[in-house]
Amino acid sequence: MSSSSRARPLFIVLGLTLLLALWLSLALGPVSLPLADTLRVLPRLLGLPLAGDLAGSQVELILEQIRMPRTLLGLAVGMVLALCGVAMQGLFRNPLADPGLVGVSSGAALGAALAIVGGSALGGWPEWLSPYLLSAFAFAGGLLVTALVYRLGRRDGQTSVATMLLAGIALTALAGAAIGLFTYLADDATLRTLTFWNLGSLNGASYVRLWPLLLATLVVALWLPRRARALNALLLGESEARHLGFDVERLKRELVFCTALGVGAAVAAAGMIGFIGLVVPHLMRLLVGPDHRLLLPASALAGASLLLLADLAARLVLAPAELPIGIVTALIGAPFFLYLLMRGRH
């Protein structure tokens, strides 16, 4: 039996889990909507001209203006973070790697913090420009830091993954210090924005904020599966991948750029959300194996489901107040990471 045939039941479960997470995310919250009404209104939100007694009702208004953009935001953020986690674990050939190791997350966070504080100092960005500018700053910050990490890791025409890792740790600390300085200098309103943004949240989602993220997610989701065979070859080692005809140095550059794009867009849209890029790819690798042709789509489905369910928990645990989603993912991811470390010791 082929590996794809063995994985088919898992993909069915992942698909159904994602559909359930989408349904619950739309229906539940501080104001819970009947599950049946949610299903009746959903076709109208998708553009189908269906008449009914719920047309123009409070249910449709809540779904269209609040729940739908938030659900789509969680779907895209979870998917792109999981895919970027797979890319980083493939690059480092280490199942405990995540985008934060090479400074992608910290660089994107620094860029977004600069946009937030700079906008406040200048009297605020135009409302229509703010989401796009925040995404651009986050992407530029992530790309700049990862490009610097990549440059520091280059020697004699080759890239040392170990040097990249050490440079990433150093630049992550430096970016953290810069963000701390921005936090110290910010006024009260900006400080509150920075604090909630650093903890991660899907609150305040809008269709305007969604477009840059959806575009980045689409690029990452279409490009990475095309490099699945190259990532499989890289698992054997760099020299073996070269002997198989793959341009390893180009692959590394593309993986770094793709991760900077995806993580930068996710950080700009939802703030700092940790552990998705670590936990999901590792767990899916245990279930489907190391073949990236299966690992990438499985991680995308699982990452989207996990983030939607984590956001649901963040909304419901202290309702009507809301927990930052970064706290929920840390409560899930940190014990799992410790479990992996203890499992590795034995």
Buried (B, 14 or more C-beta within 10 A) or exposed (E): EEEEEEBEEBBEEBEEBBEEBBBBBBBBBEEEBEEEBBEBBBEBBEEEEEEEEBEEEEBBEBBBEBBBBBBBBBBBBBBBBBBBBBBBBBBBBEBEBBBBBBBBBBBBBBBBBBBBBBBBEEEEBEEEEBBBBBBBBBBBBBBBBBBBBBEBBBEEEEBBBEBBBBBBBEBBEBBEEBBEEBBEEBEEEBBEBBEBBBBBBBBEBEBBBBBBBBBBBEBBBEBBBEBBBBBBBBBEEBEEBBEBEBEBBEBBBBBBBBBBBBBBBBBBBBBBBBBBBBBBBBBBBEBBBBBBBBBBBBBBBBBBBBBBBBBBBBBBEEBEEBBBBBBBBBEBBBEBBEEBEEEEEE
